[in-house]
Amino acid sequence: MHAISRHFHRPDGRADFERARRELNGALLAPGVGSAAARLLDLATALDTGVARSKRELLATSLAWNEENQATTAWIYRQHGGLAEMGARLSEAMRADAHADAALGERIAALTLHHWAEALKWAPMRQRPDYTVVHDVLSHAMTRGRQRAILNWVADGRGRATTLEALYFRALLLDRFATGSLTRTQLELLDAWLWDWCGALHGEAQAGEGAALRVDLDQDAGLREGARADGGASLYLPLAPLERRRREVIESLHQGRVVPQHGCASDFRIEEHVALLDQLQRAFRDKSEQRAARRHVAGTRLEVWVGLHEILVRGVGVGVETGRLRAVNVSSKSIDEQARARFGESTRRYLWLTDASATGLGFQAMGADADGIEIGELLGWRTIAGGPLVLGTVMRLMPGTAGAPMVIGVRVLTEAAQPLALTQASDYDASQASGTYLFVPGNDSSGSGDSFLLPESTFEMQSSYHARAGDGDYTLRFNRERTRGRGWIAAGFEILNERADVPAIDAGDGSRFPVLQLDLIEGNAPGR
């Protein structure tokens, strides 16, 4: 086999590698298991090296992927899956060969587990994997007492000390989190942490006192919750050690150290770290707290707007002019035909509501209606024409198989968002120019839970703004982030100066807050 290209950013480099993989796959066992193992390990090293060179460009950017990026990731997924499949075949052959090198067999077992997991990270859509492949690898290691034997492995160009058991639980944890609740970047960051947490990735034959995840070695399934009732062969992964490691990551961030300090994941935005830490906190807690009950509501079709800008433009009726948001009446004769066409029926996006709970909603999107929807994206809609503006953020995203709809899980932020014009303080006396922001009322009467939805760049400016409260004016400044998503922040605010004629209420602790009597911008969504 000729030298293998590792330049996967080029089409010829990818084609060269794929030819080498297919050549080896076609005659995997012909030269003998020892020779096949050596060739497969060389091929795996070439793939890992080449993907590591391309990974930073693909993952360390907030820009949307183009078609070339998508084709590259789909190709990477196929290559990892192909190596895992060859590793499983060769591993089985080596177990059946009494003369096979046992140490080399363990490396092929590690290769199978490693690339099975890598394929999950790059899958263009969720497909149920064959769990029996990884169960067989670990079960054989357990019969020989080798599941916790230390072996040296190279991933992302770094040598690591690990075990077959750690690689096995790494694969199953990535499978559990690759269900649409994490972005591809966050999944890569989780993997970087799992490599550092190898010492906590070992199972127990019996369920302990604390929270744990269970895997049934004789079933074609991944990690589950709860104890097994039928007494079959199972392993339990305690979650307390993983929660301790999660807290260590938080402590490192508080001390100014990003984890990991090397590799592609070290370049990810700190927001990705925070979002992942929040996800893991929920995943590692005791599951005695039940998920809110869901009810089936299939058949409801809603027009949905994606992103803060589109919500303002199409959901509120606000346009863009010289960099500022302004109210616009699209039906006006002064609007040219090209601008009017942007709001036509052909440009609308519709999602189907499938289920609902006290905290969230499930949607399905078909074809182009799913374009641009990502985890953390802000969505807006009205359940009835002319009704209040509902806002939610995408928490889970699962692309369907060919022809199937995309499944979208949404956490509702508010069912009564209100557009409000704020004037930047520096412009107040000069141009009276104002921007439109979405006010999100809190649940308490004091207003301490109220917030505004802003672009990240606006929040970072730390400007002061003027607004109307009843018959008077007041000045506010955004003070702290309550939650954030893809390019947006829900920010709390403080009143900097209040005039005597601004009505106020007593919060119950001696402090007083101005009553925000918001004047809604005239008009609903264009075309309504």
N, C-alpha and C positions, 0 to 999 in steps of 0.2 A: 504494500500500500504506500502510495507516494506521500510526500510531506503534506500535512493538512493545513489549509488556510485558516487563519484566525482573525481575518479582517471582515467581520460580519456586517460592517456598515456599508460594504459594497456588495451589489448583487452578484458579481462574479465570485466573491469570497464565500457567500452563502451557498451558491450553486456548487462550488468546489467541495465544501464540507458535506453537503447533502449527498453528493456522489460517493464520497468516501463512506458515509454511514450506510447507504444502500448496498454498497459493495460488501461491506462487512456483514450486514444483516443477511444477505443472500447466501453466504457461505460461513455462517457463524461458527459452527462446530467442526467444519471440514478439516482444519489443520490440527485439531486436538484442543482440549479445553484450556490447557496452559497457554498455548499460543493465542487462542481466542481471547483469553482474559487480558493478556498483555496488550493486545491491539485495542480492545474495548476501553481499557484504562487510558491509553494514549488518546483515543478519540474523545473521551470524556474530559480529559485535561484541556484539549484544544477547544472544546465547546465552552467550558467554564472560563477560559482565558478570553476568548472572543466576546462572549456575552458580557463579561466584566468591563471590557473596553467600551461597549455600546450602552451599558446600563445607565451611566451617569447622564448621558444625553437624553435618554428616554424617560427617566424617573425624576431627575432633580430639576424639573422645569414645571411651572404652573400653566404653561401653554397647552392648548388642546392639541391632541395628536392629529396629524394629517394622515392621508391614506398610506403613505410610505411607512410611517411609524407603526401603523396598525398592521401592515403586511409583515414588518420586521418582527413584531411581537408574536404574531401568529406563527411565523416560521420558528422562532425560538421555542415556542410551546411544542411544536411538532418534533423538534430535535430532542428536547429533553424527554418527551414521551417515548420516542423511539429508543433512546438509550436505556430508559427504565425497562422497557419491554425486552430488549436484548439482555439486560442484566438479569431479569427474572428467569429467562430461558437458560442462560449460561449458569446461573446459580443452581438451578435444579439439576442440570447435567453434572455439575461438579460435585453435588451431594451424592449423586448416584455412582460416581467414579471413585473407587477405593484408593486409586493412586493419585488423585488430585491433591495439589498443595493446599493444606487447610488454611494457611495464612492468606494465600491468594484468594481462596474462596470467600473469606471474610471481607476482603476488599471489594469483591464483586457484590457481595451482599450490601455493603455500605454504598456502593455505587447505585444499586437499585433503589434503595431508600432515598438517597440524596436526589436523584433525578426524578423520581416519582413526585417528590415534594416540589422541586423546581418547576415541573410542568404545571402544577396547580397555580403557581404565582403568575404564570404568563398566559393562562387559558383565556381566550377571547370571550368565552361564554361558559357558564356553569354547566358542567357535565358530571354525572355521578361516576367517580372513579371505581376501579376494581380493587376493593380493600383486601381481597384474599391474597393479592401479591405481597403486600407488606406484612400481613399476618403470617404468611408462610415463612418469610425471611426471619422474623423474630422468633416464631415457634421453633424453628430448627436451631437457632442460636441458643434458645433456652434449654433444649434437650441436651446440648453439649455444655451448658453452663458458661457460655461465652457472651451472653447478652450485655454484660457489664465490663467486659475486657477492654482496656484502653487501646484505641487505635488512633494513629495520626492521619488526619484528612486535610485536604486543601480545598478551600472554597473562597471564591472571590480573591484569589491570589494570596490568601493568608493560611498558614498552617494552623490547625486546630486539633486539640486533644478531645476526643469524643468517644462514644460507645455506640454499638448497634441499637441499644435500647433508647438512647438519647436521640439518635437519628430517626428511629421509629416514631417516638412521641412528637418530635419536631414535625414530621410529615403529617401526623394526625391533627396536630394543633393548627397547622397552616390550612389543612382541609376544613377544619371547623370554622376558621375565621374567613375563609375565601368564599363566603356565602353572600357577598354583596354589601356587608356593613362596613368594610374597610376599602379605601382606595388602593390602587396598585402600589402607590408610594408607601402608604401605611402598612401594607402587607410586607413589603420589602424591609421596612423598619422593624416590624415585629420579628421577622426572620433574623435580622442582625442581633436583636436581643436574645432570641432563642439560642443562638450559637453561644452567647455568653452565659446562658442559663443551663447549659448541658448538665451541670451537677444536680439540678432540681428535676431533671426529666427522667424519672425512674418510677416504675409502677409497683404496686403492692398487690398480693394475691387476695387480700381481704379489704373490705371497705373500712376506713378508719372513722374517727369521730367527726372530723371537719369536712368541709366541702371537697368533693372530688369528682372527676370525670371517669367514666367506665368505658372500657373497650372489650368487646366479646371476641375472643380469638377464633371462635368457631362460627362466626357470623360474617356475612358480607356487609359490614357496616362500620362506621367510624366511631368517634367519641360520643358518648351519651351521658345523661345525668341519671343519678339514682342507682340503687343497688340492684343486682340481678336476682330474679326470683326463682329461676329454674335450676340454679346450681351448676351451670356450665362453666367452661374455662374462660376466666375474665381477668383483667388487670385494672387496678384503680390508680389514677394519677392524682395525688393530693394537690390541692390548689394553694394551700397555705404557703409552701415554699416559693411558688411562683408569685404570690402576692408580696412576699418579702423582697423578692428581686425587683418587682415593679416599684416598690417604695424606695429601693436603693437608687433606681434611675431618677426618681423625683429628687432625692437628696443630692445627687450629682448635678442635676440641673440648677438646684438652689445654690450650689457652690460654683456655678459657672462652667461646669464641665458637661459637654454634650456626649451622650452615649448612643452609638459607639463613637470613638474618637478617630476611627480610620474607615476607609471605604466609602462607597457611594452614599450610604445612609447618613454619614456624618455631615453631608452637605444639605440635607433636607431642612426645610423651614421649621422653626421651632413650633409653629402651629400644628404641624403634622405630629410631632412628639406629644403635644398636649392632648390632641384629639385621640390618639392611640391610647394614652394613659387612661383617659376617661372610659374608653371602650373596655379596656382590660379590667378596670375597677369593677365595672358591672359584670364582666364575665367571670371574675374570680370570687365573687361574693357567694354567700350561702343562698341557694335558690329556693329557700322556704318562702321568700317573698314572690308571690305568683304574678305572672304577667296579666295585664288588664284583659278582661274578656273581650272577644271580638264578635261582631255580628256581620252576617253576610248581607251586602247591599249591591250585588251585581246588577248591572243594567243602567247605571247612572252615567251619563256622558257629560263631561265638563270641559269648557274651554279653560286652558291653563296657560299661564305666562311664566316663563323661565328666566330667572335672574332679576336683580333689582331694577335694572334699566328697563327691561321689557315690561315689568309690572307697572312701572310709572308711566311708560309710554302707552301701553295698550290696556292696562287694567284701570288706570286712574284717568288717563286722558291728558298726559303731560308730554310735551315734545322737547326737542333739543335745539337750541339756537345759540350760537356763539359761545358754546361751552356751558350754558346755563339751562336748567330745566324751566320750562314755562308751560302754562296751560294752553291747550290748542284744541280747536274745534275742527275735526277732520272733515266734517260735512260742509264747511265754509267754502264758498266759491273761490276764495283767495288761495286755497291749497291746490297746487298743481296736480295733474293726473298721476304722475309718477309717485308722488308722496301719498296720494290717496290709495293707490294700488297696494302699498305696503300694508294696509289695514284690511284688504279684501279677504273674502272667505278662503281663498286658496292659501293664504299665509297664516291662517289660524292653526292653533295646535289643540288637539282634543285628546284627553285621557279618559279611560273608563274607571270609575270607582268600583272596587270589588269588595272591600270590607272596611270596617271601622271599629275603633275602640275608644275608650275615654281619652286616650293620649295620642292616637295616631290613625292614619288611614292607609289603605292599600290601593294602589292604582296599577293599571296596565296600559302600556303604550305600544302602538303598532307602527312599524316602518319609520317614516321621517318624523313622526310625532315624538319619537324617543331621542332625536338628535340633540346633542348639547346638554342632556340631563346627566349630571354627575353627582356623586356623593357630596353632601355639603351644600348643594345648590339650593337657592331660594326659589320656591314656587308660590304663585298667587292664583286665586280663582274666586268666583262668586258662586255660591250654591243656587242662588236664584237671581234672575236678571234684576239689576238695580239694588240688590241686597248688599250687605256689608262685605268688605274685602277680607278674605281668609288668606293667611300666610302659613306656610309650612316649610320645613327643611328636609331634604332627602337624607334618610338615615340608612337605607338599604337599597341596593340596586342589583338586580340579577338579570343579565341579558338572556333572552330565550334562545332555544335552538332554532335552526333554520325555519322561518315562517311563524314561529311562536312569538307572543308578545313579551316585551320587557316588563318585569315585575318591579314595582317601585314602592318602597316603604317610606312614609312621610310622617314626621312628627309635627303636629300642629303647634304653631307659635302663638297665634291669636286668631280669633274669629271676628275681630272688629278693628282691623287696622284703619287708621285715619290719616289721609294726606294732610300735611301742614306746611305752610310756607314759612321758612326761616330766613332772616336776612343776616348775612355775615356782618359782624360789628364794624369792621373796617370800611365797609361800603355803605353803612346805614345812612350817614348824612349826605353822601355824595349822590349815588345813582339809585338808591332804594332797590337795587337788584336783589332778587331773592331766589332761593332754590326750594325745591319741594322734597320733603322727607316723610317717611312713613312713621307715624307715631303708634306705638304698641302699648295700650293701657294695661296696667298690672291688675292683679286681683284685689288689692287692698285700697280702701278709700283714701288713704293718706297720700297716695301717689308715689310711694317709695319703690314700688315695683315697676313703674313706668319706664319706657325706653324708646329710643329711636333706632330705626334700621338705617345704617349708613354704609357707603363704600369704605373699604379699609383706608384708602388714601385720605378721605375726609376726616376720619377719626384721628389719624396720625397728625393732622394739621393743628389740632388743639386750639381751634379758633373759638371765639365767642359769637353768639348769635342772638338776634332780637326776634321776639315773637309776640303775638297778641294773646292776652289773657283777659277775657271779658271785655271791658271798655279801656283797659290800659295796656301798657307795654311792659315787658320784662326781658331780662338778659339771662341767657343760660350758657353753660359750657358742658360738653360731654365729659364725664369723669372716669367711668370704669366700664370695662367690657363685661357684659353679662353672658353672652354666648356669641359664637361666630360660625361662619360657614365659608363657602367658596367665594371669596372676594367681598364678603359683607360682614358687618359687626352689629350686634344689638347692644347699644351703649346706653348706660344710665346717664343721668345729667343732674346738675346742681344749679340752683338759682343764684346768680351773682349779686343782683340788686333788685329789690322789689319796691314798687311804688305803693303809696298808701291806698290808692284807689283800686288796687288789685285785690279781689276777694280772696279770703284764705280760710282754711279750716284747721282745727286743733287736731294734731295727730295722737293725742292722748298722753304724751310724755313731756308736755310743755312746749314742744316745737310746733311751728305753724308752717303750712305749705300753701302756696298759691293754687287756686283752683284753675285748671287748664280748661277753659271753655273754647275748644278748638273750632275754628270756622272751616268747614269742609270746602275743598275746592269744588267749584261748580262743575257739574257734568260727570257722567260715569265713563265707562270704557268707550272708546270711539266705536261708532257704529251701533251702539245699543240704544 
